[in-house]
């Protein structure tokens, strides 16, 4: 893209989105999986399966190179950059599909400030980086489709590999990339096949980190839970101990979760009406009724064109839906619709352009700008929950919760903490050092019953979780704190 106006508008989209994202970032560490990523990227640990090693390695480099703010906030900045760059790519690819500049900019900003992308951009969310890598792969695949140059093919494969090394959801884009690559017969040449293999292998290299880091953590006793008798494999430092081949395969395939159930959704034909309904509802919540109508019209035009590059946009949006709606272990499934929202914004632009042609609204006519304004209003009025995103810049729940737990526990205490509350305590323990010498064990109250006698003999032991009436047979359980959580002291 060499036109100065396009370069300027791409920069405006990226800078505008990034500026708003950074202004609405939470100031410190959070809870649940957010705090896990904030912890793991800071300590060079191992995240939950399949490990997301590209996110961990890139996050570690960014957190330690970026000189401002605390590590948790820095990771948020990196995620903001990822989604802002994704919005900029939306403008670039919209222009490639001959969508007008104003329309492309409105659609790109509409995506950037839709509820889910905006919320995701202001949290340490794996899907942010996974989206950016998938879009880079799509961009270079379209470049290959247009020009047939081998460097673009290498870049496509490299970005696809990095996307897979960030999150497994990227596997659902591979059929789309294969469709675009196979559209040119040159893909069969030795140079092309070599570029595909080399790029893909390079992109997957971050997975080599997982077993080697696990072995290093074990050898150097970095995980403090091992010192109290627990075998290697707990979250943060060494999740599932993937240092051996068997553990590594188990880990990267997500065998601890019901991943196969997600793929089974593709064969559950009776649920396809539900899948379509869910996708439509998500798009409506993101872009409003006018945006949804235009997205439907745009999808029809993309398919009716019978051009592979246009059909690829529709397929990229649709393929993640059956998996997302069938994966039973998934929480906050909206995150998995990020690519669908992005593709829907392209479809909206296509639909808008056809609408202006039907009504003969020329490039500089008042009617065209009025229609663009109506589209922008549809985006703006959708999902009024955006106000909560603005308010989160004052959210200090993670540090406040950590301070509360620190206030009623001794410095040498062992804490059994359920996952959602274990993650901020882990950050305080391993990253900012504010949790002293307390040992955080991410587990349920009864998961390590056999260890309790030895622990209680030498340390104060506490349980923090969601159970309002905790009982442990054979042990005295005394409640010590109540709030959004319940905390108990365990004694003989």
Number of C-alpha atoms within 10 A of each C-alpha: 11 6 7 9 11 17 14 11 18 24 16 15 25 24 16 14 25 26 15 18 28 21 13 21 25 23 20 21 29 27 22 15 20 19 27 28 31 32 32 27 29 25 17 20 27 33 24 21 22 24 27 25 27 25 28 27 20 16 26 21 15 18 25 15 10 14 10 11 13 16 25 26 22 26 30 28 26 25 28 30 24 22 29 32 26 28 29 26 22 27 33 22 18 25 19 14 15 12 24 18 18 16 26 31 25 21 31 29 24 25 29 31 23 22 25 21 27 23 22 22 32 30 27 30 23 21 26 27 28 29 25 24 25 28 25 22 27 28 22 24 26 24 20 24 21 13 11 19 15 19 17 22 28 26 25 30 29 26 27 29 27 30 30 28 25 31 22 18 17 21 16 20 24 18 14 21 24 12 16 23 24 12 15 14 9 16 20 12 11 10 14 20 16 16 22 22 15 15 22 21 16 15 23 21 14 22 20 10 16 24 19 14 19 23 16 13 20 19 9 8 14 14 20 17 20 14 12 13 11 14 12 22 20 19 25 24 26 27 20 23 23 25 20 13 10 9 14 21 13 16 21 19 15 17 13 13 14 14 18 15 16 19 18 13 20 16 10 11 11 9 15 15 10 13 20 14 12 15 21 16 14 18 25 20 20 27 32 22 18 17 30 24 18 24 26 17 19 25 24 16 17 22 17 11 12 10 10 16 22 20 20 23 22 21 18 22 20 20 18 23 23 24 22 23 21 21 19 15 12 16 10 6 14 18 18 20 22 22 26 23 24 27 24 27 32 31 29 29 32 26 24 28 20 18 17 16 13 9 10 12 18 12 14 8 10 11 15 22 16 12 16 18 14 14 24 20 16 19 27 18 14 19 16 10 9 17 10 12 17 18 12 15 16 12 15 14 15 20 19 12 19 20 15 12 18 17 10 13 18 16 15 14 20 23 27 25 22 20 19 19 23 26 29 26 33 27 30 22 19 21 19 15 11 16 21 15 15 22 22 22 24 23 19 17 22 15 10 12 12 9 13 16 12 11 15 16 11 11 16 18 22 26 26 27 21 18 15 12 9 17 15 11 8 8 13 12 19 15 16 15 15 12 9 8 15 17 25 25 18 20 16 10
